[in-house]
Amino acid sequence: MTQVYDHGGGVRSLKVPIPDNPLGHTLVYVVDTDRGPVLIDTGWDDPASWDTLAEGLTACGTSPAEIHGVVITHHHPDHHGLSGRVREASGAWIAMHEADGAIVRRTRSTRPERWLTYMTAKLEAAGAPEEHLAPMRTAWPRSVPGLAPVLPDREIVPGELLALPGRRLRAIWTPGHTPGHVCLHLEEEHPARLPGHGRLFSGDHLLPEITPHIGLYEDPDDTTVTDPLGDYLDSLERVGRLAPAEVLPAHQHAFTDAASRVRELLTHHEDRLTGLLALLAEPLTPWQLAERMEWNRPWAQIPYGSRNIAVSEAEAHLRRLVKLGRAEAVAGSEPVTYLVV
């Protein structure tokens, strides 16, 4: 049976599974409107996930065919994956922030080999050893989830109310996890009259126990030097000032006291940056830095694909330290190494 939770006030959540992923599931929210139900995120594109979503909607007294619209917090496949199937079943509109919409368009138009070449070069420049690069040089998976995501047909404009008849849902741009990540502020009194300002659908920006991944914004054709961690920290502070009565995240469970969780995450990243400065007392490549950083398991136990994500996170932290003037690239080093200033 699909797990359905009624949050009150015309909001329910469904646990849609993510196959072979320790996160377990995505919380897809069903929001009642005067024109029919609207989904916030849709879940991973997998037959079992689709069946779970459909069963959950039935348990809510509706069906995929009755969905009026889909609001996507960000483009990742565990959030946007089933959007196409929902639109096929219902004709629903799909809304996404333009920055993530651009990623979807680019992903659809870029050949897989181009991504492979680009990522191999990026990892090589980061100091990845040849044994890690070799599989990427010789093969490409036959099927890569998320490489053909459906195009959105509406743009989420930060600060504006979304077109949800009978509801007040305002988009809050919260870049960091992705360039176009949005949180959605339901500006209505909490059904249990909890103190605070409405409820916040936080996507992957603010989770009760997990620190969201902050890596580089990858674009093979854009050489702009971005600062994703800086974007994320600024976005966290903005969300903290909203002071919602309750946070409805895309993973784990709903929680209150958003301001306290924001402070924990700000402290976590400040502590991590301080720890990295200690490591950078000697010149290190991004790969070497990732090997020495603290993760949820020893580096030797981190799976192949997750190491790529870890290196991207190490690079995002390096970008932040360089921007703050606390670290710098060592001139002439190849692959590039970084050193505390």
KEKE-3310 file (N, C-alpha, C; in steps of 0.2 Angstrom, whole numbers, plus 5000, padded with zeros to 4 digits):
npx = (5004:5002:5010:5002:5001:4991:4993:4984:4973:4971:4983:4993:5005:5014:5024:5035:5045:5063:5072:5085:5092:5099:5092:5079:5065:5055:5046:5031:5020:5003:4992:4977:4967:4956:4954:4958:4969:4986:5003:5018:5033:5037:5043:5054:5057:5051:5044:5038:5038:5029:5018:5016:5014:5002:4993:4994:4988:4975:4971:4970:4958:4958:4966:4980:4975:4967:4976:4980:4991:5009:5022:5039:5052:5066:5077:5082:5081:5074:5064:5059:5057:5045:5036:5033:5025:5014:5009:5006:4995:4986:4987:4992:5000:5017:5028:5044:5059:5068:5082:5084:5076:5083:5094:5087:5084:5096:5102:5093:5097:5111:5123:5126:5139:5146:5144:5151:5164:5166:5165:5175:5186:5185:5186:5199:5206:5204:5212:5210:5214:5221:5215:5202:5198:5199:5187:5178:5183:5182:5169:5151:5136:5122:5109:5105:5097:5087:5092:5084:5074:5057:5052:5048:5033:5029:5036:5043:5043:5053:5047:5034:5017:5011:5000:4989:4973:4963:4973:4988:5003:5019:5034:5050:5066:5080:5094:5108:5109:5104:5105:5093:5084:5069:5060:5044:5032:5018:5007:4997:4987:4993:4985:4985:4986:4999:5013:5020:5024:5014:5017:5032:5037:5051:5059:5074:5082:5081:5082:5077:5087:5097:5112:5111:5117:5130:5137:5147:5140:5137:5141:5145:5147:5149:5159:5158:5163:5156:5148:5142:5141:5141:5130:5121:5122:5118:5105:5100:5100:5090:5078:5078:5074:5061:5053:5044:5030:5030:5040:5040:5048:5057:5062:5063:5055:5042:5045:5047:5053:5062:5072:5081:5086:5092:5102:5110:5114:5121:5132:5138:5143:5152:5161:5165:5172:5182:5189:5194:5203:5213:5217:5223:5235:5245:5249:5235:5226:5209:5204:5212:5209:5196:5197:5202:5192:5178:5166:5151:5155:5171:5183:5187:5176:5167:5156:5159:5152:5148:5160:5163:5153:5157:5169:5165:5158:5169:5176:5166:5167:5180:5179:5172:5181:5191:5185:5182:5195:5203:5210:5220:5224:5238:5251:5255:5253:5249:5240:5229:5233:5228:5231:5231:5229)
npy = (4994:5011:5024:5036:5053:5064:5081:5090:5104:5103:5097:5084:5070:5058:5044:5041:5028:5028:5019:5008:5017:5025:5035:5031:5036:5049:5062:5066:5079:5083:5095:5102:5112:5125:5121:5108:5094:5098:5094:5094:5091:5075:5062:5048:5041:5027:5011:5005:5016:5024:5017:5017:5031:5033:5024:5031:5043:5038:5034:5046:5051:5055:5054:5051:5056:5067:5077:5094:5102:5103:5107:5109:5107:5106:5101:5087:5069:5062:5070:5076:5066:5058:5067:5069:5057:5060:5072:5066:5058:5067:5080:5090:5106:5110:5117:5126:5133:5145:5143:5130:5124:5128:5119:5107:5108:5109:5096:5088:5090:5088:5076:5060:5056:5068:5073:5063:5065:5078:5076:5067:5075:5085:5078:5073:5085:5088:5080:5066:5049:5037:5025:5027:5035:5027:5018:5027:5032:5022:5017:5019:5020:5010:5015:5029:5036:5051:5058:5062:5071:5078:5093:5108:5118:5130:5144:5146:5160:5169:5175:5178:5174:5157:5151:5144:5141:5147:5145:5151:5151:5155:5157:5154:5158:5148:5145:5133:5119:5115:5126:5132:5129:5129:5134:5133:5143:5142:5153:5153:5151:5139:5123:5118:5128:5132:5142:5154:5158:5152:5137:5128:5121:5113:5106:5099:5108:5112:5100:5089:5081:5078:5084:5094:5089:5100:5104:5107:5118:5111:5114:5110:5120:5132:5144:5151:5155:5149:5150:5139:5135:5147:5153:5144:5146:5159:5157:5149:5158:5167:5159:5155:5168:5168:5161:5149:5140:5127:5115:5106:5094:5086:5074:5062:5068:5079:5095:5106:5123:5129:5139:5135:5123:5129:5137:5126:5120:5131:5132:5120:5120:5131:5126:5115:5122:5128:5116:5112:5122:5119:5106:5111:5116:5110:5108:5103:5093:5094:5081:5075:5082:5079:5065:5066:5073:5072:5060:5051:5038:5029:5034:5023:5015:5022:5022:5020:5030:5039:5045:5054:5063:5067:5073:5084:5091:5094:5103:5113:5118:5123:5133:5142:5145:5151:5162:5169:5173:5165:5154:5148:5144:5135:5142:5136:5123:5106:5092:5105:5112:5117:5129:5135:5152)
npz = (5000:4996:5005:5012:5019:5028:5029:5033:5029:5015:5010:5006:5007:4998:4998:4986:4979:4977:4966:4971:4980:4994:4999:4999:4996:4988:4994:4988:4986:4987:4982:4985:4974:4968:4955:4954:4959:4962:4960:4969:4964:4957:4957:4954:4938:4935:4933:4945:4954:4947:4948:4962:4964:4957:4964:4976:4973:4970:4983:4989:4984:4970:4954:4942:4930:4934:4938:4939:4938:4939:4950:4950:4961:4958:4945:4947:4944:4954:4957:4946:4937:4934:4928:4915:4912:4921:4914:4902:4906:4910:4904:4912:4916:4918:4929:4931:4938:4928:4927:4930:4920:4909:4911:4909:4895:4889:4893:4886:4873:4872:4867:4875:4874:4874:4887:4894:4889:4894:4908:4911:4908:4917:4929:4927:4927:4940:4947:4948:4949:4936:4937:4941:4930:4919:4916:4912:4900:4892:4891:4890:4899:4894:4897:4905:4918:4918:4907:4897:4901:4903:4895:4904:4904:4909:4918:4933:4943:4953:4969:4965:4966:4962:4949:4956:4959:4972:4981:4990:4985:4985:4976:4981:4977:4978:4976:4975:4979:4966:4952:4949:4960:4969:4984:4991:4997:5006:5009:5020:5035:5046:5047:5060:5068:5071:5078:5067:5050:5039:5028:5022:5007:5005:4996:4991:4998:5012:5024:5037:5043:5034:5026:5012:4996:4989:4975:4960:4947:4932:4916:4900:4890:4896:4903:4915:4931:4945:4961:4970:4983:4990:4985:4991:5005:5006:5002:5012:5023:5019:5018:5032:5037:5033:5043:5043:5049:5048:5040:5025:5018:5004:5007:5020:5033:5039:5048:5062:5067:5058:5058:5067:5061:5050:5056:5061:5049:5043:5052:5051:5038:5039:5049:5041:5031:5038:5043:5031:5027:5036:5031:5019:5022:5016:4998:4989:4977:4971:4971:4980:4991:4993:4996:5009:5016:5028:5027:5026:5027:5026:5014:5005:5005:4998:4984:4967:4958:4968:4972:4962:4964:4977:4974:4967:4977:4985:4976:4976:4988:4988:4979:4986:4996:4989:4984:4995:4998:5006:5002:4988:4971:4966:4957:4941:4944:4939:4939:4945:4961:4977:4990:5007:5011)
capx = (5000:5006:5010:4999:5000:4987:4995:4979:4973:4971:4989:4994:5011:5015:5031:5036:5051:5068:5075:5092:5095:5098:5086:5072:5059:5054:5039:5027:5015:4997:4989:4971:4966:4949:4954:4960:4975:4993:5008:5024:5037:5033:5046:5058:5054:5052:5037:5036:5037:5023:5012:5015:5011:4995:4989:4993:4983:4968:4970:4968:4952:4959:4970:4984:4971:4964:4981:4979:4997:5015:5027:5045:5057:5072:5077:5084:5077:5070:5059:5056:5057:5038:5032:5031:5020:5009:5007:5003:4989:4981:4987:4994:5006:5023:5032:5050:5063:5071:5089:5084:5073:5089:5098:5083:5084:5103:5102:5090:5101:5118:5124:5129:5147:5148:5144:5156:5171:5167:5166:5181:5191:5184:5189:5206:5209:5204:5218:5207:5219:5219:5211:5195:5196:5199:5180:5174:5186:5181:5162:5145:5130:5116:5103:5106:5091:5087:5095:5079:5068:5052:5052:5043:5029:5028:5041:5042:5046:5054:5044:5028:5012:5010:4993:4985:4967:4961:4979:4993:5009:5024:5040:5056:5072:5085:5100:5113:5108:5104:5105:5086:5080:5065:5056:5037:5029:5011:5006:4991:4988:4994:4979:4985:4988:5006:5015:5025:5021:5013:5021:5037:5039:5058:5063:5081:5086:5081:5080:5078:5093:5102:5115:5110:5124:5131:5142:5147:5135:5140:5139:5151:5148:5149:5165:5157:5165:5151:5150:5136:5140:5139:5123:5117:5122:5114:5098:5098:5098:5084:5073:5077:5070:5054:5051:5038:5027:5032:5044:5038:5054:5056:5064:5063:5049:5040:5048:5046:5059:5066:5077:5086:5089:5096:5108:5114:5118:5126:5137:5141:5147:5158:5165:5169:5177:5188:5193:5197:5209:5218:5220:5226:5242:5249:5245:5231:5221:5202:5203:5216:5205:5190:5199:5204:5186:5174:5160:5147:5159:5178:5184:5188:5170:5162:5155:5163:5149:5148:5166:5162:5149:5161:5174:5161:5157:5175:5177:5162:5170:5186:5177:5170:5187:5195:5181:5183:5202:5206:5214:5221:5227:5246:5252:5259:5252:5245:5233:5229:5232:5226:5234:5228:5232)
capy = (5000:5017:5028:5043:5056:5070:5086:5095:5110:5101:5095:5077:5068:5052:5041:5038:5025:5029:5012:5007:5023:5025:5040:5027:5039:5056:5064:5070:5083:5084:5101:5103:5119:5125:5118:5101:5093:5100:5090:5097:5086:5069:5056:5044:5038:5019:5008:5004:5022:5026:5013:5020:5037:5032:5021:5036:5048:5035:5034:5053:5052:5057:5050:5055:5060:5073:5082:5100:5105:5100:5112:5106:5111:5106:5096:5081:5064:5059:5075:5078:5060:5056:5073:5067:5053:5064:5076:5062:5056:5072:5086:5095:5110:5108:5123:5125:5139:5145:5141:5123:5123:5128:5113:5101:5109:5107:5089:5084:5092:5086:5069:5057:5056:5075:5073:5059:5068:5083:5074:5064:5080:5088:5074:5073:5091:5088:5075:5059:5044:5034:5019:5030:5038:5022:5016:5033:5033:5016:5014:5023:5016:5010:5019:5034:5040:5058:5061:5065:5074:5082:5100:5112:5123:5136:5146:5149:5167:5170:5181:5178:5168:5153:5151:5139:5144:5146:5144:5157:5148:5159:5154:5157:5155:5145:5141:5130:5112:5116:5134:5134:5126:5134:5132:5136:5146:5142:5158:5152:5149:5132:5120:5116:5135:5132:5149:5155:5160:5147:5131:5129:5115:5115:5102:5097:5114:5111:5093:5088:5077:5077:5090:5093:5090:5106:5103:5112:5118:5108:5115:5110:5126:5139:5144:5155:5153:5149:5149:5136:5135:5154:5153:5140:5149:5165:5155:5147:5163:5170:5154:5156:5174:5167:5158:5145:5136:5120:5113:5100:5093:5081:5068:5061:5070:5086:5097:5113:5126:5130:5144:5131:5119:5133:5138:5120:5119:5136:5130:5114:5122:5135:5121:5111:5126:5129:5110:5111:5126:5115:5101:5114:5118:5107:5109:5097:5093:5093:5074:5073:5085:5074:5059:5068:5076:5068:5058:5046:5032:5030:5035:5017:5012:5026:5019:5024:5036:5044:5048:5059:5068:5070:5078:5090:5095:5097:5109:5119:5121:5126:5139:5147:5148:5155:5168:5173:5175:5161:5149:5150:5139:5136:5144:5131:5116:5102:5095:5111:5111:5123:5130:5140:5159)
capz = (5000:4996:5011:5011:5025:5027:5033:5034:5025:5008:5008:5008:5004:4995:4998:4980:4980:4972:4966:4973:4982:5001:5002:4999:4993:4987:4996:4983:4989:4983:4985:4983:4972:4965:4948:4954:4963:4960:4963:4970:4962:4955:4959:4949:4932:4936:4934:4952:4957:4944:4951:4969:4963:4955:4970:4981:4971:4971:4990:4990:4981:4964:4950:4938:4925:4936:4940:4936:4937:4942:4952:4951:4965:4955:4939:4948:4942:4959:4958:4940:4933:4932:4926:4908:4913:4923:4909:4897:4908:4912:4901:4917:4915:4922:4930:4934:4937:4921:4927:4929:4914:4904:4911:4905:4888:4887:4894:4880:4867:4872:4866:4880:4873:4875:4894:4896:4888:4898:4915:4911:4908:4923:4934:4926:4930:4948:4950:4948:4946:4930:4938:4941:4924:4914:4914:4908:4894:4887:4890:4892:4900:4889:4899:4910:4920:4918:4901:4892:4905:4899:4895:4907:4899:4913:4922:4940:4943:4960:4972:4963:4967:4957:4947:4960:4961:4979:4986:4990:4985:4983:4974:4984:4973:4983:4972:4979:4977:4959:4950:4949:4965:4973:4989:4989:5003:5007:5014:5023:5042:5047:5049:5067:5070:5074:5077:5061:5044:5034:5028:5017:5004:5004:4991:4994:5001:5019:5026:5044:5046:5029:5023:5005:4992:4985:4970:4955:4942:4927:4909:4895:4886:4900:4907:4921:4938:4949:4968:4972:4991:4992:4983:4995:5011:5005:5001:5018:5027:5016:5021:5039:5039:5032:5049:5042:5055:5047:5034:5021:5013:4999:5009:5027:5036:5040:5054:5064:5069:5052:5059:5071:5056:5046:5060:5061:5042:5042:5056:5048:5032:5042:5052:5036:5027:5043:5042:5024:5028:5040:5026:5014:5024:5010:4992:4987:4971:4973:4972:4986:4996:4994:5000:5016:5019:5032:5023:5030:5027:5024:5006:5002:5005:4994:4978:4961:4956:4973:4972:4957:4968:4983:4972:4965:4983:4987:4972:4977:4994:4986:4975:4991:5000:4985:4983:5002:4999:5011:4998:4981:4966:4966:4950:4937:4946:4935:4940:4949:4968:4981:4996:5011:5010)
cpx = (5004:5005:5008:4998:4996:4990:4990:4979:4973:4978:4991:5001:5011:5022:5032:5044:5056:5072:5082:5095:5094:5093:5080:5067:5059:5047:5036:5021:5009:4993:4983:4970:4959:4949:4957:4967:4981:4998:5014:5029:5033:5036:5050:5054:5055:5045:5034:5034:5031:5017:5011:5012:5004:4991:4988:4988:4976:4966:4968:4962:4953:4963:4975:4980:4968:4969:4980:4986:5003:5020:5033:5050:5064:5072:5079:5079:5072:5064:5055:5054:5050:5034:5029:5025:5013:5005:5003:4996:4984:4981:4989:5000:5011:5027:5039:5054:5067:5078:5089:5081:5079:5093:5094:5084:5091:5104:5099:5094:5108:5119:5128:5137:5150:5149:5150:5163:5172:5169:5172:5187:5191:5188:5197:5210:5209:5209:5215:5213:5216:5215:5203:5193:5195:5192:5177:5177:5184:5173:5157:5139:5125:5111:5105:5100:5092:5090:5090:5073:5064:5053:5047:5039:5027:5034:5039:5046:5047:5050:5036:5023:5011:5002:4990:4978:4965:4967:4983:5000:5014:5031:5046:5062:5078:5090:5105:5114:5108:5103:5098:5081:5076:5061:5049:5034:5022:5009:4998:4992:4988:4987:4979:4986:4994:5009:5020:5021:5020:5017:5026:5038:5046:5062:5069:5085:5087:5078:5081:5084:5099:5105:5114:5117:5124:5138:5142:5141:5138:5137:5145:5152:5148:5155:5165:5159:5160:5153:5143:5135:5139:5132:5118:5116:5118:5106:5095:5096:5091:5078:5072:5073:5063:5050:5044:5036:5029:5035:5042:5043:5052:5058:5064:5056:5048:5043:5046:5053:5064:5072:5083:5090:5094:5102:5113:5118:5123:5133:5141:5146:5153:5163:5169:5174:5183:5192:5197:5203:5215:5222:5224:5232:5247:5245:5241:5227:5214:5201:5206:5212:5199:5191:5200:5198:5183:5168:5156:5150:5166:5178:5184:5181:5165:5162:5158:5159:5148:5154:5166:5158:5153:5166:5171:5160:5163:5177:5173:5164:5176:5185:5175:5176:5191:5191:5182:5190:5206:5210:5215:5225:5234:5247:5257:5257:5247:5245:5233:5228:5231:5230:5231:5232:5235)
cpy = (5006:5021:5035:5046:5063:5075:5091:5101:5109:5100:5088:5075:5060:5050:5038:5035:5028:5022:5012:5013:5023:5030:5036:5030:5046:5057:5069:5073:5084:5089:5102:5111:5119:5122:5111:5100:5096:5096:5095:5091:5079:5062:5053:5041:5031:5017:5007:5011:5025:5023:5016:5026:5037:5029:5026:5041:5045:5035:5041:5055:5055:5052:5054:5059:5066:5078:5088:5103:5102:5106:5108:5110:5112:5100:5089:5075:5061:5064:5076:5072:5058:5062:5072:5063:5056:5068:5072:5060:5061:5079:5092:5099:5108:5115:5122:5132:5139:5142:5133:5120:5123:5122:5107:5102:5107:5099:5085:5085:5089:5078:5066:5057:5062:5075:5069:5062:5074:5081:5071:5069:5084:5084:5073:5079:5092:5083:5068:5054:5040:5028:5021:5032:5033:5020:5021:5034:5027:5014:5020:5019:5016:5015:5023:5038:5047:5061:5064:5067:5078:5089:5103:5116:5129:5138:5149:5155:5168:5176:5181:5172:5164:5153:5145:5142:5142:5145:5150:5153:5152:5156:5158:5154:5154:5141:5138:5123:5111:5124:5136:5131:5131:5130:5136:5137:5146:5147:5158:5150:5142:5129:5119:5123:5135:5139:5149:5157:5155:5140:5132:5122:5116:5111:5099:5102:5113:5105:5093:5085:5077:5084:5089:5093:5096:5104:5108:5112:5117:5111:5115:5116:5132:5139:5149:5152:5154:5148:5146:5136:5142:5155:5150:5143:5155:5163:5152:5152:5166:5165:5155:5162:5173:5165:5155:5142:5129:5119:5106:5098:5087:5074:5068:5063:5077:5088:5104:5116:5126:5134:5140:5127:5123:5135:5132:5119:5125:5135:5125:5116:5127:5131:5117:5115:5127:5122:5109:5116:5123:5110:5105:5118:5115:5108:5102:5098:5092:5086:5072:5076:5081:5068:5060:5071:5070:5067:5054:5039:5033:5030:5028:5013:5016:5023:5023:5030:5041:5048:5054:5065:5071:5075:5084:5094:5098:5103:5115:5122:5125:5133:5144:5150:5152:5162:5172:5175:5171:5155:5151:5144:5140:5137:5138:5124:5112:5095:5100:5109:5118:5123:5136:5147:5161)
cpz = (5000:5002:5010:5018:5024:5032:5035:5029:5017:5006:5010:5005:5003:4995:4991:4980:4974:4972:4967:4975:4990:5003:5002:4995:4992:4990:4991:4986:4984:4986:4982:4980:4969:4958:4948:4958:4959:4963:4964:4970:4960:4956:4953:4944:4932:4936:4941:4955:4954:4947:4958:4969:4962:4960:4975:4980:4972:4979:4992:4987:4974:4960:4945:4932:4927:4939:4936:4934:4941:4944:4954:4955:4962:4950:4941:4946:4947:4960:4952:4935:4930:4929:4919:4908:4916:4918:4903:4899:4909:4908:4906:4914:4920:4923:4934:4933:4931:4921:4927:4923:4908:4905:4908:4898:4886:4888:4888:4874:4866:4872:4873:4880:4875:4883:4897:4895:4893:4905:4916:4912:4914:4929:4934:4929:4937:4951:4951:4946:4940:4931:4938:4934:4918:4912:4910:4901:4889:4886:4892:4893:4895:4891:4905:4912:4920:4912:4896:4897:4901:4900:4899:4902:4903:4917:4928:4941:4951:4963:4970:4965:4961:4955:4950:4962:4968:4984:4985:4991:4982:4982:4978:4981:4978:4980:4977:4977:4969:4958:4951:4954:4968:4979:4988:4996:5003:5012:5016:5030:5042:5050:5057:5071:5074:5073:5071:5055:5039:5034:5022:5014:5002:4999:4994:4998:5008:5021:5033:5047:5041:5027:5016:5001:4988:4981:4965:4950:4935:4920:4904:4891:4889:4904:4913:4927:4943:4956:4971:4980:4993:4991:4989:5002:5011:5005:5008:5023:5025:5019:5028:5041:5038:5038:5048:5049:5054:5040:5031:5016:5009:5001:5017:5030:5038:5047:5056:5065:5063:5054:5063:5066:5052:5049:5060:5054:5041:5046:5053:5042:5034:5045:5046:5032:5032:5043:5036:5024:5031:5035:5021:5016:5019:5004:4990:4981:4974:4975:4979:4992:4998:4998:5007:5020:5023:5028:5028:5030:5025:5016:5003:5001:5000:4987:4972:4959:4961:4974:4968:4961:4974:4980:4970:4971:4985:4983:4974:4984:4993:4983:4981:4995:4996:4984:4989:5003:5004:5008:4991:4977:4966:4958:4947:4939:4941:4937:4945:4957:4971:4988:5000:5010:5017)
residu = (MET:THR:GLN:VAL:TYR:ASP:HIS:GLY:GLY:GLY:VAL:ARG:SER:LEU:LYS:VAL:PRO:ILE:PRO:ASP:ASN:PRO:LEU:GLY:HIS:THR:LEU:VAL:TYR:VAL:VAL:ASP:THR:ASP:ARG:GLY:PRO:VAL:LEU:ILE:ASP:THR:GLY:TRP:ASP:ASP:PRO:ALA:SER:TRP:ASP:THR:LEU:ALA:GLU:GLY:LEU:THR:ALA:CYS:GLY:THR:SER:PRO:ALA:GLU:ILE:HIS:GLY:VAL:VAL:ILE:THR:HIS:HIS:HIS:PRO:ASP:HIS:HIS:GLY:LEU:SER:GLY:ARG:VAL:ARG:GLU:ALA:SER:GLY:ALA:TRP:ILE:ALA:MET:HIS:GLU:ALA:ASP:GLY:ALA:ILE:VAL:ARG:ARG:THR:ARG:SER:THR:ARG:PRO:GLU:ARG:TRP:LEU:THR:TYR:MET:THR:ALA:LYS:LEU:GLU:ALA:ALA:GLY:ALA:PRO:GLU:GLU:HIS:LEU:ALA:PRO:MET:ARG:THR:ALA:TRP:PRO:ARG:SER:VAL:PRO:GLY:LEU:ALA:PRO:VAL:LEU:PRO:ASP:ARG:GLU:ILE:VAL:PRO:GLY:GLU:LEU:LEU:ALA:LEU:PRO:GLY:ARG:ARG:LEU:ARG:ALA:ILE:TRP:THR:PRO:GLY:HIS:THR:PRO:GLY:HIS:VAL:CYS:LEU:HIS:LEU:GLU:GLU:GLU:HIS:PRO:ALA:ARG:LEU:PRO:GLY:HIS:GLY:ARG:LEU:PHE:SER:GLY:ASP:HIS:LEU:LEU:PRO:GLU:ILE:THR:PRO:HIS:ILE:GLY:LEU:TYR:GLU:ASP:PRO:ASP:ASP:THR:THR:VAL:THR:ASP:PRO:LEU:GLY:ASP:TYR:LEU:ASP:SER:LEU:GLU:ARG:VAL:GLY:ARG:LEU:ALA:PRO:ALA:GLU:VAL:LEU:PRO:ALA:HIS:GLN:HIS:ALA:PHE:THR:ASP:ALA:ALA:SER:ARG:VAL:ARG:GLU:LEU:LEU:THR:HIS:HIS:GLU:ASP:ARG:LEU:THR:GLY:LEU:LEU:ALA:LEU:LEU:ALA:GLU:PRO:LEU:THR:PRO:TRP:GLN:LEU:ALA:GLU:ARG:MET:GLU:TRP:ASN:ARG:PRO:TRP:ALA:GLN:ILE:PRO:TYR:GLY:SER:ARG:ASN:ILE:ALA:VAL:SER:GLU:ALA:GLU:ALA:HIS:LEU:ARG:ARG:LEU:VAL:LYS:LEU:GLY:ARG:ALA:GLU:ALA:VAL:ALA:GLY:SER:GLU:PRO:VAL:THR:TYR:LEU:VAL:VAL)
# end
